[in-house]
Amino acid sequence: MSTHAQRERLLLADLLEQAGPDAPTLCEGWKTRDLAAHVVVRERRGDAAAGLLIPQLADRLDRVRKEYAEKPYDELIQLIRTGPPRLSPFSVKQLDEASNTVEFFVHAEDVRRAADDWTPRTIDPVFADALWSRLERMARMLGRRSTIGLVLRRPDGQTVVLHRGSPVVTVTGEPSELVMYAFGRQSVAKVEAAGEESAVAAASTAKLGLT
């Protein structure tokens, strides 16, 4: 049975393939080739991917990613499609689902929403709930650098605190849009923000996300 992570993996690979190696993405300074290399290194080069979490290793990660970006683009796409090698922790279905569902969703949107003519995806309720569940678990980490209070709210009224503080901005939207917002893609997230005018402006440029 296909998992959310597997479905998003294949969608990401398709979008990267369709866009070609030199298309823009929402990742600052990266074209599609760079994003594809990032995904492959994260799954296949644990020795370098540690730089995502350990600042002292960030330079090494950047070097390895650039090396992979020099590989044939078709090869990178195929490595994404086929998934991690057997000895990779991501080859465990449960870990893949927990770690890659949001990762691949966000990066797929990084490709889609960088195009001028993008339109929102239709997200089924089961996947929306899966995204919300992961957002609940990650919220404090994603919002740790915010200087104001941030609350994320689904249309049904469910909320999660991204960051405690004052003044407070409440951001309302579908789970998929709130994920994009919380991962620092505020400018393309289809949400409504309520609060003091200055706080809402600050929230729109707040440093959110894992990095």
Backbone as JSON Lines, residues from 0, in Angstrom:
{"i":0,"aa":"M","n":[0.84,-1.19,0.0],"ca":[0.0,0.0,0.0],"c":[0.88,1.25,0.0]}
{"i":1,"aa":"S","n":[0.55,2.2,-0.86],"ca":[1.32,3.43,-0.94],"c":[1.11,4.27,0.31]}
{"i":2,"aa":"T","n":[2.19,4.84,0.81],"ca":[2.11,5.73,1.96],"c":[2.07,7.18,1.46]}
{"i":3,"aa":"H","n":[1.77,8.09,2.38],"ca":[1.79,9.51,2.01],"c":[3.18,9.9,1.52]}
{"i":4,"aa":"A","n":[4.21,9.44,2.23],"ca":[5.57,9.8,1.85],"c":[5.91,9.28,0.46]}
{"i":5,"aa":"Q","n":[5.51,8.05,0.16],"ca":[5.8,7.47,-1.15],"c":[5.07,8.24,-2.25]}
{"i":6,"aa":"R","n":[3.84,8.6,-2.0],"ca":[3.09,9.36,-3.0],"c":[3.73,10.72,-3.26]}
{"i":7,"aa":"E","n":[4.13,11.4,-2.19],"ca":[4.75,12.71,-2.34],"c":[6.13,12.59,-2.98]}
{"i":8,"aa":"R","n":[6.84,11.51,-2.7],"ca":[8.14,11.27,-3.33],"c":[7.98,11.21,-4.86]}
{"i":9,"aa":"L","n":[7.03,10.42,-5.32],"ca":[6.83,10.25,-6.75],"c":[6.34,11.54,-7.41]}
{"i":10,"aa":"L","n":[5.49,12.27,-6.69],"ca":[5.03,13.55,-7.21],"c":[6.2,14.53,-7.34]}
{"i":11,"aa":"L","n":[7.05,14.59,-6.32],"ca":[8.21,15.46,-6.36],"c":[9.11,15.11,-7.54]}
{"i":12,"aa":"A","n":[9.36,13.81,-7.72],"ca":[10.21,13.38,-8.83],"c":[9.6,13.8,-10.17]}
{"i":13,"aa":"D","n":[8.29,13.63,-10.31],"ca":[7.62,14.02,-11.55],"c":[7.73,15.52,-11.8]}
{"i":14,"aa":"L","n":[7.51,16.3,-10.74],"ca":[7.57,17.76,-10.89],"c":[8.97,18.22,-11.26]}
{"i":15,"aa":"L","n":[9.98,17.63,-10.61],"ca":[11.36,17.98,-10.94],"c":[11.69,17.61,-12.39]}
{"i":16,"aa":"E","n":[11.23,16.45,-12.8],"ca":[11.49,16.01,-14.17],"c":[10.82,16.94,-15.17]}
{"i":17,"aa":"Q","n":[9.57,17.28,-14.93],"ca":[8.83,18.16,-15.84],"c":[9.44,19.56,-15.91]}
{"i":18,"aa":"A","n":[9.93,20.04,-14.77],"ca":[10.46,21.4,-14.72],"c":[11.82,21.51,-15.39]}
{"i":19,"aa":"G","n":[12.59,20.42,-15.4],"ca":[13.94,20.48,-15.94],"c":[14.93,20.96,-14.89]}
{"i":20,"aa":"P","n":[16.22,20.89,-15.17],"ca":[17.25,21.12,-14.15],"c":[17.47,22.58,-13.77]}
{"i":21,"aa":"D","n":[16.98,23.52,-14.56],"ca":[17.32,24.93,-14.32],"c":[16.1,25.78,-13.99]}
{"i":22,"aa":"A","n":[15.04,25.17,-13.53],"ca":[13.83,25.91,-13.16],"c":[13.99,26.5,-11.76]}
{"i":23,"aa":"P","n":[13.28,27.59,-11.48],"ca":[13.37,28.19,-10.14],"c":[12.65,27.35,-9.1]}
{"i":24,"aa":"T","n":[13.03,27.53,-7.85],"ca":[12.31,26.92,-6.71],"c":[12.13,28.0,-5.66]}
{"i":25,"aa":"L","n":[11.39,27.66,-4.61],"ca":[11.22,28.6,-3.49],"c":[12.4,28.57,-2.54]}
{"i":26,"aa":"C","n":[13.32,27.65,-2.72],"ca":[14.51,27.57,-1.87],"c":[15.52,28.59,-2.37]}
{"i":27,"aa":"E","n":[15.8,29.58,-1.55],"ca":[16.63,30.7,-1.97],"c":[17.99,30.23,-2.52]}
{"i":28,"aa":"G","n":[18.3,30.66,-3.73],"ca":[19.58,30.33,-4.34],"c":[19.62,28.97,-5.03]}
{"i":29,"aa":"W","n":[18.54,28.21,-4.95],"ca":[18.52,26.88,-5.54],"c":[17.62,26.81,-6.76]}
{"i":30,"aa":"K","n":[18.13,26.16,-7.81],"ca":[17.29,25.75,-8.92],"c":[16.9,24.29,-8.69]}
{"i":31,"aa":"T","n":[16.12,23.77,-9.6],"ca":[15.61,22.4,-9.42],"c":[16.75,21.39,-9.31]}
{"i":32,"aa":"R","n":[17.84,21.59,-10.01],"ca":[18.98,20.67,-9.9],"c":[19.52,20.65,-8.46]}
{"i":33,"aa":"D","n":[19.62,21.81,-7.84],"ca":[20.12,21.89,-6.47],"c":[19.17,21.22,-5.49]}
{"i":34,"aa":"L","n":[17.87,21.41,-5.7],"ca":[16.88,20.8,-4.82],"c":[16.92,19.28,-4.95]}
{"i":35,"aa":"A","n":[17.03,18.8,-6.18],"ca":[17.11,17.35,-6.4],"c":[18.34,16.78,-5.71]}
{"i":36,"aa":"A","n":[19.47,17.47,-5.81],"ca":[20.69,17.0,-5.16],"c":[20.52,16.98,-3.64]}
{"i":37,"aa":"H","n":[19.86,17.98,-3.09],"ca":[19.6,18.02,-1.65],"c":[18.82,16.8,-1.2]}
{"i":38,"aa":"V","n":[17.77,16.46,-1.93],"ca":[16.93,15.32,-1.55],"c":[17.74,14.03,-1.57]}
{"i":39,"aa":"V","n":[18.55,13.85,-2.61],"ca":[19.35,12.63,-2.74],"c":[20.39,12.53,-1.62]}
{"i":40,"aa":"V","n":[21.1,13.62,-1.36],"ca":[22.14,13.61,-0.32],"c":[21.53,13.35,1.05]}
{"i":41,"aa":"R","n":[20.39,13.95,1.33],"ca":[19.72,13.76,2.62],"c":[19.43,12.29,2.88]}
{"i":42,"aa":"E","n":[19.07,11.55,1.84],"ca":[18.7,10.15,2.0],"c":[19.88,9.19,1.87]}
{"i":43,"aa":"R","n":[20.86,9.55,1.08],"ca":[21.9,8.6,0.72],"c":[23.27,8.9,1.31]}
{"i":44,"aa":"R","n":[23.46,10.07,1.84],"ca":[24.76,10.44,2.39],"c":[24.58,10.96,3.81]}
{"i":45,"aa":"G","n":[24.31,10.02,4.72],"ca":[24.11,10.39,6.11],"c":[25.3,11.11,6.72]}
{"i":46,"aa":"D","n":[26.51,10.79,6.22],"ca":[27.71,11.43,6.75],"c":[27.7,12.93,6.45]}
{"i":47,"aa":"A","n":[27.11,13.31,5.32],"ca":[27.04,14.72,4.96],"c":[25.75,15.36,5.46]}
{"i":48,"aa":"A","n":[24.65,14.59,5.42],"ca":[23.34,15.13,5.81],"c":[23.3,15.59,7.26]}
{"i":49,"aa":"A","n":[24.25,15.11,8.07],"ca":[24.31,15.57,9.46],"c":[24.47,17.08,9.54]}
{"i":50,"aa":"G","n":[24.96,17.68,8.47],"ca":[25.12,19.12,8.42],"c":[23.81,19.88,8.46]}
{"i":51,"aa":"L","n":[22.7,19.18,8.24],"ca":[21.39,19.82,8.36],"c":[21.08,20.17,9.81]}
{"i":52,"aa":"L","n":[21.7,19.42,10.74],"ca":[21.42,19.61,12.16],"c":[22.62,20.16,12.93]}
{"i":53,"aa":"I","n":[23.82,19.92,12.42],"ca":[25.04,20.33,13.12],"c":[25.72,21.45,12.33]}
{"i":54,"aa":"P","n":[25.67,22.68,12.81],"ca":[26.22,23.81,12.05],"c":[27.68,23.62,11.63]}
{"i":55,"aa":"Q","n":[28.47,22.96,12.47],"ca":[29.88,22.78,12.15],"c":[30.09,21.91,10.91]}
{"i":56,"aa":"L","n":[29.08,21.14,10.54],"ca":[29.19,20.26,9.38],"c":[28.47,20.81,8.15]}
{"i":57,"aa":"A","n":[27.96,22.02,8.25],"ca":[27.18,22.6,7.15],"c":[28.02,22.79,5.89]}
{"i":58,"aa":"D","n":[29.28,23.17,6.04],"ca":[30.14,23.38,4.87],"c":[30.35,22.07,4.11]}
{"i":59,"aa":"R","n":[30.55,21.01,4.86],"ca":[30.73,19.7,4.22],"c":[29.46,19.3,3.47]}
{"i":60,"aa":"L","n":[28.32,19.52,4.09],"ca":[27.05,19.2,3.43],"c":[26.93,19.98,2.12]}
{"i":61,"aa":"D","n":[27.28,21.25,2.15],"ca":[27.16,22.08,0.96],"c":[28.09,21.57,-0.15]}
{"i":62,"aa":"R","n":[29.3,21.16,0.23],"ca":[30.24,20.63,-0.77],"c":[29.7,19.36,-1.42]}
{"i":63,"aa":"V","n":[29.18,18.45,-0.59],"ca":[28.67,17.18,-1.11],"c":[27.45,17.43,-2.0]}
{"i":64,"aa":"R","n":[26.58,18.34,-1.57],"ca":[25.39,18.64,-2.37],"c":[25.8,19.18,-3.74]}
{"i":65,"aa":"K","n":[26.8,20.05,-3.77],"ca":[27.25,20.6,-5.05],"c":[27.85,19.52,-5.93]}
{"i":66,"aa":"E","n":[28.55,18.56,-5.31],"ca":[29.1,17.44,-6.08],"c":[27.96,16.63,-6.73]}
{"i":67,"aa":"Y","n":[26.92,16.38,-5.97],"ca":[25.78,15.62,-6.5],"c":[25.05,16.43,-7.57]}
{"i":68,"aa":"A","n":[25.01,17.74,-7.41],"ca":[24.33,18.58,-8.4],"c":[25.01,18.53,-9.76]}
{"i":69,"aa":"E","n":[26.27,18.08,-9.77],"ca":[27.01,17.95,-11.04],"c":[26.66,16.65,-11.76]}
{"i":70,"aa":"K","n":[25.97,15.74,-11.09],"ca":[25.61,14.47,-11.73],"c":[24.54,14.73,-12.79]}
{"i":71,"aa":"P","n":[24.38,13.8,-13.72],"ca":[23.3,13.94,-14.71],"c":[21.94,14.1,-14.01]}
{"i":72,"aa":"Y","n":[21.17,15.05,-14.46],"ca":[19.9,15.36,-13.81],"c":[18.97,14.15,-13.8]}
{"i":73,"aa":"D","n":[18.92,13.41,-14.9],"ca":[18.07,12.23,-14.98],"c":[18.44,11.21,-13.91]}
{"i":74,"aa":"E","n":[19.73,11.12,-13.6],"ca":[20.18,10.19,-12.57],"c":[19.67,10.61,-11.19]}
{"i":75,"aa":"L","n":[19.71,11.9,-10.9],"ca":[19.19,12.39,-9.63],"c":[17.7,12.09,-9.49]}
{"i":76,"aa":"I","n":[16.95,12.33,-10.56],"ca":[15.51,12.06,-10.52],"c":[15.24,10.58,-10.25]}
{"i":77,"aa":"Q","n":[16.0,9.72,-10.9],"ca":[15.82,8.28,-10.7],"c":[16.16,7.87,-9.27]}
{"i":78,"aa":"L","n":[17.19,8.47,-8.69],"ca":[17.56,8.16,-7.3],"c":[16.46,8.58,-6.34]}
{"i":79,"aa":"I","n":[15.79,9.69,-6.63],"ca":[14.66,10.11,-5.79],"c":[13.52,9.12,-5.93]}
{"i":80,"aa":"R","n":[13.21,8.73,-7.17],"ca":[12.08,7.81,-7.4],"c":[12.29,6.46,-6.72]}
{"i":81,"aa":"T","n":[13.49,5.93,-6.82],"ca":[13.74,4.59,-6.29],"c":[13.88,4.59,-4.78]}
{"i":82,"aa":"G","n":[14.12,5.76,-4.19],"ca":[14.17,5.84,-2.74],"c":[15.54,5.49,-2.18]}
{"i":83,"aa":"P","n":[15.65,5.51,-0.87],"ca":[16.95,5.31,-0.22],"c":[17.44,3.88,-0.33]}
{"i":84,"aa":"P","n":[18.74,3.67,-0.2],"ca":[19.28,2.31,-0.21],"c":[18.82,1.54,1.02]}
{"i":85,"aa":"R","n":[18.96,0.23,0.96],"ca":[18.42,-0.64,2.01],"c":[18.98,-0.32,3.38]}
{"i":86,"aa":"L","n":[20.24,0.08,3.45],"ca":[20.86,0.34,4.75],"c":[20.56,1.74,5.3]}
{"i":87,"aa":"S","n":[19.89,2.55,4.53],"ca":[19.53,3.89,5.01],"c":[18.39,3.79,6.03]}
{"i":88,"aa":"P","n":[18.43,4.6,7.09],"ca":[17.3,4.61,8.04],"c":[15.97,4.93,7.36]}
{"i":89,"aa":"F","n":[16.03,5.71,6.27],"ca":[14.8,6.08,5.58],"c":[14.16,4.92,4.83]}
{"i":90,"aa":"S","n":[14.89,3.78,4.73],"ca":[14.31,2.62,4.07],"c":[13.28,1.93,4.95]}
{"i":91,"aa":"V","n":[13.26,2.27,6.24],"ca":[12.25,1.73,7.16],"c":[10.95,2.49,6.92]}
{"i":92,"aa":"K","n":[9.89,1.78,6.59],"ca":[8.64,2.41,6.16],"c":[8.13,3.42,7.17]}
{"i":93,"aa":"Q","n":[8.16,3.06,8.45],"ca":[7.62,3.96,9.47],"c":[8.43,5.25,9.56]}
{"i":94,"aa":"L","n":[9.76,5.14,9.46],"ca":[10.61,6.33,9.53],"c":[10.46,7.17,8.27]}
{"i":95,"aa":"D","n":[10.34,6.51,7.14],"ca":[10.13,7.22,5.89],"c":[8.85,8.05,5.98]}
{"i":96,"aa":"E","n":[7.8,7.44,6.47],"ca":[6.51,8.14,6.58],"c":[6.61,9.32,7.55]}
{"i":97,"aa":"A","n":[7.26,9.09,8.68],"ca":[7.36,10.14,9.7],"c":[8.25,11.29,9.26]}
{"i":98,"aa":"S","n":[9.33,10.97,8.55],"ca":[10.33,11.98,8.22],"c":[10.15,12.63,6.86]}
{"i":99,"aa":"N","n":[9.51,11.93,5.94],"ca":[9.49,12.41,4.56],"c":[8.15,12.91,4.06]}
{"i":100,"aa":"T","n":[7.07,12.63,4.76],"ca":[5.77,13.1,4.28],"c":[5.76,14.61,4.1]}
{"i":101,"aa":"V","n":[6.13,15.33,5.14],"ca":[6.15,16.79,5.07],"c":[7.31,17.27,4.21]}
{"i":102,"aa":"E","n":[8.48,16.63,4.35],"ca":[9.66,17.02,3.57],"c":[9.35,17.03,2.08]}
{"i":103,"aa":"F","n":[8.77,15.96,1.58],"ca":[8.5,15.86,0.15],"c":[7.33,16.75,-0.26]}
{"i":104,"aa":"F","n":[6.33,16.88,0.61],"ca":[5.23,17.78,0.29],"c":[5.73,19.21,0.1]}
{"i":105,"aa":"V","n":[6.51,19.69,1.05],"ca":[7.01,21.07,0.99],"c":[7.89,21.27,-0.24]}
{"i":106,"aa":"H","n":[8.77,20.31,-0.52],"ca":[9.66,20.48,-1.67],"c":[8.9,20.37,-3.0]}
{"i":107,"aa":"A","n":[7.86,19.55,-3.04],"ca":[7.02,19.52,-4.24],"c":[6.37,20.89,-4.46]}
{"i":108,"aa":"E","n":[5.92,21.5,-3.39],"ca":[5.33,22.83,-3.5],"c":[6.39,23.88,-3.81]}
{"i":109,"aa":"D","n":[7.63,23.65,-3.37],"ca":[8.73,24.56,-3.72],"c":[8.91,24.64,-5.23]}
{"i":110,"aa":"V","n":[8.66,23.53,-5.89],"ca":[8.76,23.51,-7.35],"c":[7.5,24.1,-7.97]}
{"i":111,"aa":"R","n":[6.34,23.65,-7.52],"ca":[5.07,24.09,-8.1],"c":[4.87,25.6,-7.94]}
{"i":112,"aa":"R","n":[5.09,26.1,-6.72],"ca":[4.73,27.49,-6.42],"c":[5.78,28.51,-6.89]}
{"i":113,"aa":"A","n":[6.88,28.02,-7.39],"ca":[7.87,28.94,-7.97],"c":[7.45,29.35,-9.38]}
{"i":114,"aa":"A","n":[6.51,28.64,-9.97],"ca":[6.01,28.97,-11.3],"c":[4.95,30.07,-11.2]}
{"i":115,"aa":"D","n":[4.91,30.92,-12.2],"ca":[3.98,32.05,-12.17],"c":[2.51,31.62,-12.21]}
{"i":116,"aa":"D","n":[2.24,30.48,-12.84],"ca":[0.86,30.08,-13.07],"c":[0.39,28.98,-12.12]}
{"i":117,"aa":"W","n":[1.01,28.87,-10.94],"ca":[0.66,27.78,-10.04],"c":[-0.74,27.99,-9.45]}
{"i":118,"aa":"T","n":[-1.37,26.88,-9.15],"ca":[-2.67,26.9,-8.47],"c":[-2.62,25.91,-7.32]}
{"i":119,"aa":"P","n":[-3.39,26.14,-6.25],"ca":[-3.36,25.24,-5.09],"c":[-3.79,23.82,-5.46]}
{"i":120,"aa":"R","n":[-3.15,22.85,-4.85],"ca":[-3.54,21.45,-5.01],"c":[-4.82,21.17,-4.24]}
{"i":121,"aa":"T","n":[-5.55,20.17,-4.69],"ca":[-6.66,19.65,-3.92],"c":[-6.12,18.59,-2.97]}
{"i":122,"aa":"I","n":[-6.26,18.83,-1.68],"ca":[-5.72,17.91,-0.67],"c":[-6.86,17.12,-0.06]}
{"i":123,"aa":"D","n":[-6.78,15.8,-0.12],"ca":[-7.85,14.99,0.44],"c":[-7.82,15.06,1.97]}
{"i":124,"aa":"P","n":[-8.97,14.84,2.62],"ca":[-9.07,15.0,4.08],"c":[-8.09,14.12,4.87]}
{"i":125,"aa":"V","n":[-7.82,12.92,4.41],"ca":[-6.91,12.03,5.13],"c":[-5.49,12.59,5.11]}
{"i":126,"aa":"F","n":[-5.07,13.08,3.96],"ca":[-3.74,13.66,3.86],"c":[-3.67,14.96,4.64]}
{"i":127,"aa":"A","n":[-4.73,15.74,4.61],"ca":[-4.77,16.99,5.38],"c":[-4.58,16.7,6.87]}
{"i":128,"aa":"D","n":[-5.24,15.66,7.37],"ca":[-5.09,15.3,8.78],"c":[-3.67,14.82,9.08]}
{"i":129,"aa":"A","n":[-3.07,14.1,8.12],"ca":[-1.69,13.64,8.31],"c":[-0.73,14.82,8.39]}
{"i":130,"aa":"L","n":[-0.92,15.8,7.54],"ca":[-0.08,17.0,7.58],"c":[-0.27,17.75,8.88]}
{"i":131,"aa":"W","n":[-1.51,17.86,9.34],"ca":[-1.79,18.57,10.59],"c":[-1.15,17.85,11.77]}
{"i":132,"aa":"S","n":[-1.23,16.53,11.78],"ca":[-0.65,15.76,12.87],"c":[0.85,15.99,12.96]}
{"i":133,"aa":"R","n":[1.52,16.01,11.84],"ca":[2.96,16.25,11.85],"c":[3.28,17.69,12.21]}
{"i":134,"aa":"L","n":[2.43,18.61,11.79],"ca":[2.64,20.01,12.15],"c":[2.52,20.2,13.65]}
{"i":135,"aa":"E","n":[1.58,19.5,14.28],"ca":[1.44,19.58,15.73],"c":[2.73,19.13,16.44]}
{"i":136,"aa":"R","n":[3.34,18.07,15.93],"ca":[4.55,17.54,16.56],"c":[5.75,18.46,16.36]}
{"i":137,"aa":"M","n":[5.8,19.15,15.23],"ca":[6.97,19.93,14.87],"c":[6.85,21.42,15.2]}
{"i":138,"aa":"A","n":[5.67,21.84,15.64],"ca":[5.36,23.27,15.72],"c":[6.39,24.07,16.5]}
{"i":139,"aa":"R","n":[6.73,23.64,17.7],"ca":[7.64,24.43,18.54],"c":[9.01,24.59,17.9]}
{"i":140,"aa":"M","n":[9.49,23.55,17.22],"ca":[10.78,23.64,16.56],"c":[10.7,24.6,15.36]}
{"i":141,"aa":"L","n":[9.61,24.54,14.62],"ca":[9.46,25.38,13.44],"c":[9.35,26.86,13.8]}
{"i":142,"aa":"G","n":[8.76,27.13,14.96],"ca":[8.53,28.52,15.33],"c":[9.51,29.08,16.34]}
{"i":143,"aa":"R","n":[10.56,28.35,16.64],"ca":[11.44,28.7,17.76],"c":[12.12,30.06,17.59]}
{"i":144,"aa":"R","n":[12.3,30.54,16.35],"ca":[13.01,31.8,16.13],"c":[12.09,33.0,15.99]}
{"i":145,"aa":"S","n":[10.8,32.77,16.09],"ca":[9.86,33.88,15.97],"c":[10.01,34.83,17.15]}
{"i":146,"aa":"T","n":[9.8,36.1,16.91],"ca":[9.88,37.11,17.98],"c":[8.5,37.51,18.49]}
{"i":147,"aa":"I","n":[7.46,36.93,17.91],"ca":[6.09,37.21,18.35],"c":[5.35,35.91,18.56]}
{"i":148,"aa":"G","n":[4.2,35.98,19.21],"ca":[3.39,34.8,19.39],"c":[2.7,34.42,18.08]}
{"i":149,"aa":"L","n":[2.69,33.13,17.77],"ca":[2.06,32.65,16.54],"c":[1.19,31.43,16.85]}
{"i":150,"aa":"V","n":[-0.06,31.52,16.46],"ca":[-1.0,30.41,16.62],"c":[-1.53,30.04,15.24]}
{"i":151,"aa":"L","n":[-1.5,28.76,14.92],"ca":[-2.02,28.27,13.65],"c":[-3.4,27.65,13.89]}
{"i":152,"aa":"R","n":[-4.35,27.99,13.03],"ca":[-5.73,27.53,13.23],"c":[-6.29,26.95,11.94]}
{"i":153,"aa":"R","n":[-6.85,25.76,12.06],"ca":[-7.58,25.15,10.95],"c":[-8.96,25.79,10.84]}
{"i":154,"aa":"P","n":[-9.61,25.69,9.68],"ca":[-10.96,26.23,9.55],"c":[-11.96,25.63,10.53]}
{"i":155,"aa":"D","n":[-11.7,24.4,11.0],"ca":[-12.62,23.77,11.95],"c":[-12.37,24.2,13.39]}
{"i":156,"aa":"G","n":[-11.38,25.08,13.59],"ca":[-11.12,25.62,14.92],"c":[-9.97,24.98,15.68]}
{"i":157,"aa":"Q","n":[-9.44,23.86,15.2],"ca":[-8.29,23.24,15.87],"c":[-7.09,24.18,15.76]}
{"i":158,"aa":"T","n":[-6.34,24.27,16.84],"ca":[-5.19,25.18,16.85],"c":[-3.93,24.49,17.35]}
{"i":159,"aa":"V","n":[-2.81,25.08,16.97],"ca":[-1.52,24.64,17.49],"c":[-0.68,25.89,17.68]}
{"i":160,"aa":"V","n":[0.09,25.93,18.76],"ca":[0.93,27.08,19.05],"c":[2.29,26.89,18.38]}
{"i":161,"aa":"L","n":[2.61,27.81,17.49],"ca":[3.9,27.77,16.82],"c":[4.97,28.43,17.69]}
{"i":162,"aa":"H","n":[4.57,29.51,18.38],"ca":[5.51,30.18,19.27],"c":[4.72,30.97,20.31]}
{"i":163,"aa":"R","n":[5.12,30.84,21.57],"ca":[4.48,31.6,22.64],"c":[5.13,32.97,22.73]}
{"i":164,"aa":"G","n":[4.33,34.0,22.89],"ca":[4.86,35.35,23.0],"c":[3.76,36.37,22.83]}
{"i":165,"aa":"S","n":[4.14,37.62,22.84],"ca":[3.19,38.71,22.7],"c":[3.85,39.81,21.86]}
{"i":166,"aa":"P","n":[3.07,40.43,20.98],"ca":[1.66,40.19,20.63],"c":[1.48,38.86,19.9]}
{"i":167,"aa":"V","n":[0.23,38.45,19.77],"ca":[-0.08,37.16,19.14],"c":[-0.74,37.38,17.79]}
{"i":168,"aa":"V","n":[-0.29,36.63,16.82],"ca":[-0.92,36.59,15.5],"c":[-1.52,35.21,15.3]}
{"i":169,"aa":"T","n":[-2.78,35.17,14.89],"ca":[-3.45,33.9,14.6],"c":[-3.54,33.74,13.09]}
{"i":170,"aa":"V","n":[-3.0,32.65,12.61],"ca":[-2.93,32.39,11.17],"c":[-3.89,31.24,10.86]}
{"i":171,"aa":"T","n":[-4.87,31.5,10.0],"ca":[-5.9,30.52,9.69],"c":[-5.77,30.04,8.25]}
{"i":172,"aa":"G","n":[-5.88,28.72,8.08],"ca":[-5.81,28.16,6.74],"c":[-5.93,26.64,6.79]}
{"i":173,"aa":"E","n":[-5.97,26.05,5.63],"ca":[-5.98,24.59,5.55],"c":[-4.62,24.05,6.02]}
{"i":174,"aa":"P","n":[-4.59,22.81,6.52],"ca":[-3.32,22.26,7.01],"c":[-2.17,22.35,6.01]}
{"i":175,"aa":"S","n":[-2.45,22.12,4.74],"ca":[-1.38,22.18,3.74],"c":[-0.8,23.58,3.65]}
{"i":176,"aa":"E","n":[-1.64,24.6,3.75],"ca":[-1.16,25.97,3.67],"c":[-0.45,26.38,4.96]}
{"i":177,"aa":"L","n":[-0.92,25.88,6.08],"ca":[-0.26,26.18,7.35],"c":[1.12,25.53,7.42]}
{"i":178,"aa":"V","n":[1.26,24.35,6.81],"ca":[2.58,23.72,6.74],"c":[3.53,24.6,5.95]}
{"i":179,"aa":"M","n":[3.08,25.09,4.81],"ca":[3.93,25.97,4.01],"c":[4.31,27.22,4.8]}
{"i":180,"aa":"Y","n":[3.35,27.77,5.51],"ca":[3.61,28.97,6.32],"c":[4.65,28.67,7.39]}
{"i":181,"aa":"A","n":[4.46,27.57,8.11],"ca":[5.34,27.23,9.22],"c":[6.75,26.86,8.76]}
{"i":182,"aa":"F","n":[6.88,26.46,7.51],"ca":[8.19,26.14,6.96],"c":[8.84,27.34,6.27]}
{"i":183,"aa":"G","n":[8.34,28.53,6.59],"ca":[8.98,29.75,6.1],"c":[8.58,30.18,4.72]}
{"i":184,"aa":"R","n":[7.51,29.58,4.18],"ca":[7.03,29.98,2.84],"c":[5.8,30.89,3.0]}
{"i":185,"aa":"Q","n":[5.87,31.86,3.9],"ca":[4.72,32.7,4.19],"c":[4.2,33.42,2.96]}
{"i":186,"aa":"S","n":[5.07,33.84,2.08],"ca":[4.65,34.67,0.94],"c":[3.77,33.93,-0.04]}
{"i":187,"aa":"V","n":[3.8,32.59,-0.05],"ca":[2.99,31.83,-0.99],"c":[1.92,31.0,-0.3]}
{"i":188,"aa":"A","n":[1.81,31.1,1.01],"ca":[0.81,30.33,1.76],"c":[-0.53,31.03,1.7]}
{"i":189,"aa":"K","n":[-1.58,30.29,1.34],"ca":[-2.93,30.83,1.25],"c":[-3.57,30.8,2.64]}
{"i":190,"aa":"V","n":[-3.31,31.82,3.42],"ca":[-3.77,31.89,4.8],"c":[-4.28,33.3,5.08]}
{"i":191,"aa":"E","n":[-4.96,33.43,6.22],"ca":[-5.38,34.74,6.71],"c":[-4.77,34.94,8.09]}
{"i":192,"aa":"A","n":[-4.13,36.09,8.29],"ca":[-3.48,36.39,9.56],"c":[-4.23,37.5,10.27]}
{"i":193,"aa":"A","n":[-4.49,37.3,11.57],"ca":[-5.23,38.28,12.36],"c":[-4.41,38.67,13.59]}
{"i":194,"aa":"G","n":[-4.4,39.96,13.88],"ca":[-3.66,40.48,15.03],"c":[-3.33,41.93,14.8]}
{"i":195,"aa":"E","n":[-2.5,42.49,15.67],"ca":[-2.07,43.87,15.47],"c":[-1.38,44.0,14.12]}
{"i":196,"aa":"E","n":[-1.61,45.12,13.46],"ca":[-1.07,45.31,12.1],"c":[0.44,45.11,12.05]}
{"i":197,"aa":"S","n":[1.15,45.67,13.02],"ca":[2.6,45.54,13.02],"c":[3.03,44.1,13.27]}
{"i":198,"aa":"A","n":[2.27,43.4,14.1],"ca":[2.6,42.01,14.4],"c":[2.35,41.12,13.18]}
{"i":199,"aa":"V","n":[1.25,41.38,12.48],"ca":[0.96,40.61,11.27],"c":[2.07,40.81,10.24]}
{"i":200,"aa":"A","n":[2.54,42.05,10.1],"ca":[3.64,42.34,9.18],"c":[4.9,41.6,9.61]}
{"i":201,"aa":"A","n":[5.17,41.58,10.91],"ca":[6.36,40.89,11.42],"c":[6.24,39.38,11.17]}
{"i":202,"aa":"A","n":[5.04,38.84,11.34],"ca":[4.85,37.4,11.13],"c":[5.11,37.0,9.68]}
{"i":203,"aa":"S","n":[4.79,37.91,8.75],"ca":[4.94,37.58,7.34],"c":[6.4,37.41,6.92]}
{"i":204,"aa":"T","n":[7.31,37.95,7.72],"ca":[8.74,37.83,7.39],"c":[9.53,37.13,8.5]}
{"i":205,"aa":"A","n":[8.82,36.54,9.46],"ca":[9.5,35.86,10.57],"c":[10.31,34.68,10.06]}
{"i":206,"aa":"K","n":[11.42,34.4,10.74],"ca":[12.24,33.26,10.37],"c":[11.62,32.0,10.96]}
{"i":207,"aa":"L","n":[10.97,31.23,10.09],"ca":[10.31,30.0,10.51],"c":[10.93,28.82,9.76]}
{"i":208,"aa":"G","n":[10.71,27.63,10.29],"ca":[11.19,26.43,9.62],"c":[12.33,25.76,10.38]}
{"i":209,"aa":"L","n":[12.86,24.71,9.79],"ca":[13.89,23.91,10.45],"c":[15.27,24.52,10.34]}
{"i":210,"aa":"T","n":[15.54,25.29,9.28],"ca":[16.86,25.87,9.09],"c":[16.81,27.38,8.99]}
